[in-house]
């Protein structure tokens, strides 16, 4: 089935894709692959302050959450090029 082979191809491509998001004006940067796995987390040493651990936690959460949102958006966009609109929510295991 053409759709199935296209989905397999896309899944392989997603492994190599990188989606980045940052918070705190770039002080915290999160990078995910197209499968939504966190593959890199960079924290500027200037933002590491033992007195403000909660702020650092918030910055990390914000960057990771935004990277996840962008990843899901990219996957939905790519899948919509392959899967007919009526089937998007009906294929098990398909991120939509």
VMD Tcl script that builds the backbone (N, CA, C; Angstrom):
set m [mol new atoms 288]
animate dup $m
set s [atomselect $m all]
$s set {name element resname resid chain x y z} {
  {N N UNK 1 A 0.850 -1.182 0.000}
  {CA C UNK 1 A 0.000 0.000 0.000}
  {C C UNK 1 A 0.891 1.239 0.000}
  {N N UNK 2 A 0.621 2.177 -0.881}
  {CA C UNK 2 A 1.444 3.366 -1.030}
  {C C UNK 2 A 1.489 4.201 0.245}
  {N N UNK 3 A 0.352 4.385 0.894}
  {CA C UNK 3 A 0.323 5.183 2.120}
  {C C UNK 3 A 1.231 4.558 3.170}
  {N N UNK 4 A 1.147 3.255 3.325}
  {CA C UNK 4 A 1.953 2.569 4.335}
  {C C UNK 4 A 3.446 2.742 4.067}
  {N N UNK 5 A 3.859 2.609 2.827}
  {CA C UNK 5 A 5.282 2.760 2.516}
  {C C UNK 5 A 5.736 4.204 2.723}
  {N N UNK 6 A 4.868 5.157 2.434}
  {CA C UNK 6 A 5.193 6.564 2.668}
  {C C UNK 6 A 5.320 6.853 4.165}
  {N N UNK 7 A 4.453 6.244 4.973}
  {CA C UNK 7 A 4.523 6.426 6.425}
  {C C UNK 7 A 5.829 5.841 6.962}
  {N N UNK 8 A 6.210 4.668 6.482}
  {CA C UNK 8 A 7.472 4.048 6.903}
  {C C UNK 8 A 8.642 4.951 6.531}
  {N N UNK 9 A 8.623 5.485 5.321}
  {CA C UNK 9 A 9.687 6.392 4.871}
  {C C UNK 9 A 9.750 7.618 5.774}
  {N N UNK 10 A 8.587 8.201 6.084}
  {CA C UNK 10 A 8.548 9.384 6.930}
  {C C UNK 10 A 9.070 9.072 8.330}
  {N N UNK 11 A 8.689 7.928 8.887}
  {CA C UNK 11 A 9.172 7.547 10.219}
  {C C UNK 11 A 10.702 7.498 10.242}
  {N N UNK 12 A 11.299 6.996 9.182}
  {CA C UNK 12 A 12.758 6.937 9.097}
  {C C UNK 12 A 13.353 8.339 9.008}
  {N N UNK 13 A 12.714 9.206 8.240}
  {CA C UNK 13 A 13.187 10.582 8.107}
  {C C UNK 13 A 13.076 11.343 9.428}
  {N N UNK 14 A 12.010 11.070 10.178}
  {CA C UNK 14 A 11.783 11.784 11.431}
  {C C UNK 14 A 12.903 11.550 12.437}
  {N N UNK 15 A 13.511 10.384 12.381}
  {CA C UNK 15 A 14.620 10.070 13.295}
  {C C UNK 15 A 15.748 11.091 13.148}
  {N N UNK 16 A 15.986 11.537 11.912}
  {CA C UNK 16 A 17.088 12.456 11.644}
  {C C UNK 16 A 16.704 13.928 11.792}
  {N N UNK 17 A 15.431 14.233 11.788}
  {CA C UNK 17 A 14.997 15.630 11.895}
  {C C UNK 17 A 15.270 16.170 13.288}
  {N N UNK 18 A 15.573 17.458 13.352}
  {CA C UNK 18 A 15.818 18.123 14.623}
  {C C UNK 18 A 14.932 19.361 14.708}
  {N N UNK 19 A 14.233 19.482 15.821}
  {CA C UNK 19 A 13.352 20.611 16.065}
  {C C UNK 19 A 13.849 21.265 17.342}
  {N N UNK 20 A 14.073 22.569 17.273}
  {CA C UNK 20 A 14.675 23.284 18.390}
  {C C UNK 20 A 13.722 24.334 18.931}
  {N N UNK 21 A 13.791 24.534 20.239}
  {CA C UNK 21 A 13.057 25.615 20.888}
  {C C UNK 21 A 13.916 26.115 22.037}
  {N N UNK 22 A 13.716 27.376 22.393}
  {CA C UNK 22 A 14.496 27.925 23.499}
  {C C UNK 22 A 13.595 28.763 24.393}
  {N N UNK 23 A 14.114 29.075 25.566}
  {CA C UNK 23 A 13.401 29.946 26.494}
  {C C UNK 23 A 14.429 30.825 27.190}
  {N N UNK 24 A 13.936 31.828 27.883}
  {CA C UNK 24 A 14.853 32.727 28.579}
  {C C UNK 24 A 15.777 33.457 27.635}
  {N N UNK 25 A 15.251 33.836 26.470}
  {CA C UNK 25 A 16.075 34.544 25.498}
  {C C UNK 25 A 17.231 33.711 24.981}
  {N N UNK 26 A 17.022 32.402 24.904}
  {CA C UNK 26 A 18.051 31.504 24.391}
  {C C UNK 26 A 18.947 30.917 25.469}
  {N N UNK 27 A 18.655 31.219 26.724}
  {CA C UNK 27 A 19.479 30.706 27.826}
  {C C UNK 27 A 19.315 29.191 28.001}
  {N N UNK 28 A 18.135 28.674 27.662}
  {CA C UNK 28 A 17.883 27.236 27.706}
  {C C UNK 28 A 17.392 26.823 26.327}
  {N N UNK 29 A 18.026 25.790 25.765}
  {CA C UNK 29 A 17.685 25.340 24.417}
  {C C UNK 29 A 17.442 23.838 24.445}
  {N N UNK 30 A 16.294 23.432 23.906}
  {CA C UNK 30 A 15.939 22.011 23.836}
  {C C UNK 30 A 15.832 21.608 22.371}
  {N N UNK 31 A 16.368 20.431 22.041}
  {CA C UNK 31 A 16.305 19.907 20.680}
  {C C UNK 31 A 15.695 18.508 20.745}
  {N N UNK 32 A 14.678 18.281 19.915}
  {CA C UNK 32 A 14.038 16.969 19.829}
  {C C UNK 32 A 14.179 16.439 18.419}
  {N N UNK 33 A 14.140 15.105 18.307}
  {CA C UNK 33 A 14.074 14.534 16.970}
  {C C UNK 33 A 12.608 14.464 16.560}
  {N N UNK 34 A 12.359 14.023 15.359}
  {CA C UNK 34 A 10.997 13.977 14.844}
  {C C UNK 34 A 10.094 12.976 15.528}
  {N N UNK 35 A 10.664 12.138 16.392}
  {CA C UNK 35 A 9.866 11.182 17.166}
  {C C UNK 35 A 9.491 11.750 18.530}
  {N N UNK 36 A 9.880 13.009 18.781}
  {CA C UNK 36 A 9.551 13.639 20.053}
  {C C UNK 36 A 10.487 13.265 21.182}
  {N N UNK 37 A 11.664 12.745 20.845}
  {CA C UNK 37 A 12.651 12.379 21.858}
  {C C UNK 37 A 13.617 13.545 22.064}
  {N N UNK 38 A 13.831 13.918 23.307}
  {CA C UNK 38 A 14.772 14.979 23.631}
  {C C UNK 38 A 16.176 14.469 23.337}
  {N N UNK 39 A 16.881 15.118 22.406}
  {CA C UNK 39 A 18.209 14.650 22.015}
  {C C UNK 39 A 19.316 15.602 22.456}
  {N N UNK 40 A 18.918 16.811 22.867}
  {CA C UNK 40 A 19.924 17.768 23.314}
  {C C UNK 40 A 19.262 18.789 24.223}
  {N N UNK 41 A 19.971 19.165 25.282}
  {CA C UNK 41 A 19.505 20.204 26.187}
  {C C UNK 41 A 20.714 21.044 26.557}
  {N N UNK 42 A 20.683 22.316 26.211}
  {CA C UNK 42 A 21.794 23.223 26.503}
  {C C UNK 42 A 21.303 24.269 27.496}
  {N N UNK 43 A 22.104 24.499 28.527}
  {CA C UNK 43 A 21.778 25.493 29.540}
  {C C UNK 43 A 22.967 26.438 29.658}
  {N N UNK 44 A 22.714 27.715 29.440}
  {CA C UNK 44 A 23.758 28.719 29.574}
  {C C UNK 44 A 24.162 28.788 31.051}
  {N N UNK 45 A 25.452 28.706 31.353}
  {CA C UNK 45 A 25.895 28.740 32.750}
  {C C UNK 45 A 25.417 29.976 33.516}
  {N N UNK 46 A 25.161 31.073 32.812}
  {CA C UNK 46 A 24.709 32.297 33.475}
  {C C UNK 46 A 23.352 32.136 34.152}
  {N N UNK 47 A 22.550 31.188 33.686}
  {CA C UNK 47 A 21.210 31.009 34.237}
  {C C UNK 47 A 21.213 30.023 35.414}
  {N N UNK 48 A 22.360 29.403 35.683}
  {CA C UNK 48 A 22.459 28.442 36.786}
  {C C UNK 48 A 22.804 29.206 38.068}
  {N N UNK 49 A 21.795 29.339 38.913}
  {CA C UNK 49 A 21.947 30.041 40.181}
  {C C UNK 49 A 21.259 29.205 41.254}
  {N N UNK 50 A 22.020 28.706 42.226}
  {CA C UNK 50 A 21.415 27.861 43.264}
  {C C UNK 50 A 20.256 28.540 44.001}
  {N N UNK 51 A 20.236 29.860 43.988}
  {CA C UNK 51 A 19.164 30.592 44.666}
  {C C UNK 51 A 17.893 30.659 43.813}
  {N N UNK 52 A 18.010 30.325 42.534}
  {CA C UNK 52 A 16.866 30.448 41.623}
  {C C UNK 52 A 16.634 29.159 40.837}
  {N N UNK 53 A 16.662 28.047 41.522}
  {CA C UNK 53 A 16.471 26.745 40.883}
  {C C UNK 53 A 15.099 26.661 40.221}
  {N N UNK 54 A 14.090 27.213 40.862}
  {CA C UNK 54 A 12.734 27.154 40.308}
  {C C UNK 54 A 12.651 27.863 38.954}
  {N N UNK 55 A 13.350 28.990 38.822}
  {CA C UNK 55 A 13.351 29.700 37.542}
  {C C UNK 55 A 13.994 28.829 36.455}
  {N N UNK 56 A 15.097 28.176 36.784}
  {CA C UNK 56 A 15.766 27.297 35.820}
  {C C UNK 56 A 14.846 26.150 35.420}
  {N N UNK 57 A 14.162 25.574 36.390}
  {CA C UNK 57 A 13.215 24.495 36.093}
  {C C UNK 57 A 12.125 24.986 35.142}
  {N N UNK 58 A 11.613 26.187 35.388}
  {CA C UNK 58 A 10.576 26.752 34.521}
  {C C UNK 58 A 11.095 26.967 33.104}
  {N N UNK 59 A 12.330 27.451 32.983}
  {CA C UNK 59 A 12.918 27.674 31.659}
  {C C UNK 59 A 13.101 26.359 30.912}
  {N N UNK 60 A 13.537 25.330 31.622}
  {CA C UNK 60 A 13.717 24.014 30.995}
  {C C UNK 60 A 12.373 23.471 30.529}
  {N N UNK 61 A 11.374 23.528 31.400}
  {CA C UNK 61 A 10.038 23.047 31.022}
  {C C UNK 61 A 9.490 23.803 29.821}
  {N N UNK 62 A 9.681 25.112 29.805}
  {CA C UNK 62 A 9.172 25.918 28.693}
  {C C UNK 62 A 9.842 25.525 27.381}
  {N N UNK 63 A 11.155 25.364 27.395}
  {CA C UNK 63 A 11.878 25.008 26.169}
  {C C UNK 63 A 11.496 23.614 25.686}
  {N N UNK 64 A 11.424 22.658 26.603}
  {CA C UNK 64 A 11.083 21.282 26.224}
  {C C UNK 64 A 9.640 21.207 25.721}
  {N N UNK 65 A 8.732 21.885 26.401}
  {CA C UNK 65 A 7.324 21.875 25.978}
  {C C UNK 65 A 7.151 22.489 24.596}
  {N N UNK 66 A 7.847 23.584 24.335}
  {CA C UNK 66 A 7.745 24.225 23.023}
  {C C UNK 66 A 8.362 23.345 21.940}
  {N N UNK 67 A 9.478 22.701 22.232}
  {CA C UNK 67 A 10.083 21.783 21.257}
  {C C UNK 67 A 9.125 20.636 20.951}
  {N N UNK 68 A 8.467 20.113 21.964}
  {CA C UNK 68 A 7.496 19.024 21.772}
  {C C UNK 68 A 6.329 19.501 20.910}
  {N N UNK 69 A 5.817 20.701 21.199}
  {CA C UNK 69 A 4.702 21.246 20.426}
  {C C UNK 69 A 5.102 21.413 18.959}
  {N N UNK 70 A 6.289 21.958 18.726}
  {CA C UNK 70 A 6.765 22.154 17.351}
  {C C UNK 70 A 6.958 20.819 16.638}
  {N N UNK 71 A 7.446 19.824 17.369}
  {CA C UNK 71 A 7.630 18.493 16.789}
  {C C UNK 71 A 6.294 17.912 16.361}
  {N N UNK 72 A 5.304 17.980 17.242}
  {CA C UNK 72 A 3.980 17.443 16.924}
  {C C UNK 72 A 3.363 18.174 15.736}
  {N N UNK 73 A 3.546 19.484 15.679}
  {CA C UNK 73 A 3.025 20.273 14.561}
  {C C UNK 73 A 3.685 19.855 13.248}
  {N N UNK 74 A 5.006 19.662 13.274}
  {CA C UNK 74 A 5.734 19.258 12.075}
  {C C UNK 74 A 5.286 17.874 11.612}
  {N N UNK 75 A 5.110 16.942 12.556}
  {CA C UNK 75 A 4.684 15.587 12.203}
  {C C UNK 75 A 3.285 15.622 11.601}
  {N N UNK 76 A 2.374 16.384 12.208}
  {CA C UNK 76 A 1.012 16.506 11.656}
  {C C UNK 76 A 1.045 17.048 10.227}
  {N N UNK 77 A 1.871 18.060 10.025}
  {CA C UNK 77 A 1.982 18.658 8.692}
  {C C UNK 77 A 2.514 17.648 7.675}
  {N N UNK 78 A 3.561 16.916 8.051}
  {CA C UNK 78 A 4.140 15.923 7.145}
  {C C UNK 78 A 3.165 14.776 6.879}
  {N N UNK 79 A 2.469 14.324 7.910}
  {CA C UNK 79 A 1.514 13.220 7.745}
  {C C UNK 79 A 0.338 13.644 6.871}
  {N N UNK 80 A -0.061 14.908 6.970}
  {CA C UNK 80 A -1.194 15.368 6.162}
  {C C UNK 80 A -0.867 15.342 4.671}
  {N N UNK 81 A 0.415 15.332 4.331}
  {CA C UNK 81 A 0.826 15.230 2.931}
  {C C UNK 81 A 0.684 13.797 2.415}
  {N N UNK 82 A 0.632 12.833 3.347}
  {CA C UNK 82 A 0.608 11.415 2.989}
  {C C UNK 82 A -0.768 10.797 3.176}
  {N N UNK 83 A -1.374 11.068 4.325}
  {CA C UNK 83 A -2.619 10.405 4.723}
  {C C UNK 83 A -3.812 11.297 4.399}
  {N N UNK 84 A -4.823 10.768 3.723}
  {CA C UNK 84 A -6.027 11.551 3.447}
  {C C UNK 84 A -6.655 12.055 4.749}
  {N N UNK 85 A -7.204 13.257 4.709}
  {CA C UNK 85 A -7.761 13.909 5.896}
  {C C UNK 85 A -8.732 13.015 6.661}
  {N N UNK 86 A -9.553 12.265 5.992}
  {CA C UNK 86 A -10.537 11.415 6.651}
  {C C UNK 86 A -9.946 10.258 7.426}
  {N N UNK 87 A -8.684 9.923 7.147}
  {CA C UNK 87 A -8.040 8.796 7.832}
  {C C UNK 87 A -7.101 9.226 8.957}
  {N N UNK 88 A -6.834 10.505 9.086}
  {CA C UNK 88 A -5.828 10.989 10.036}
  {C C UNK 88 A -6.026 10.466 11.452}
  {N N UNK 89 A -7.212 10.438 11.974}
  {CA C UNK 89 A -7.425 9.985 13.338}
  {C C UNK 89 A -7.767 8.518 13.455}
  {N N UNK 90 A -7.746 7.791 12.343}
  {CA C UNK 90 A -8.233 6.411 12.342}
  {C C UNK 90 A -7.154 5.354 12.173}
  {N N UNK 91 A -5.914 5.772 12.038}
  {CA C UNK 91 A -4.822 4.813 11.877}
  {C C UNK 91 A -4.129 4.660 13.230}
  {N N UNK 92 A -4.159 3.461 13.822}
  {CA C UNK 92 A -3.550 3.240 15.137}
  {C C UNK 92 A -2.063 3.595 15.145}
  {N N UNK 93 A -1.646 4.278 16.203}
  {CA C UNK 93 A -0.242 4.621 16.368}
  {C C UNK 93 A 0.209 5.817 15.565}
  {N N UNK 94 A -0.692 6.432 14.854}
  {CA C UNK 94 A -0.357 7.572 14.014}
  {C C UNK 94 A -0.434 8.841 14.844}
  {N N UNK 95 A 0.643 9.592 14.860}
  {CA C UNK 95 A 0.653 10.870 15.574}
  {C C UNK 95 A -0.080 11.881 14.710}
  {N N UNK 96 A -1.144 12.451 15.255}
  {CA C UNK 96 A -1.892 13.459 14.493}
  {C C UNK 96 A -2.182 14.666 15.320}
}
mol reanalyze $m
mol bondsrecalc $m
mol representation Tube
mol addrep $m
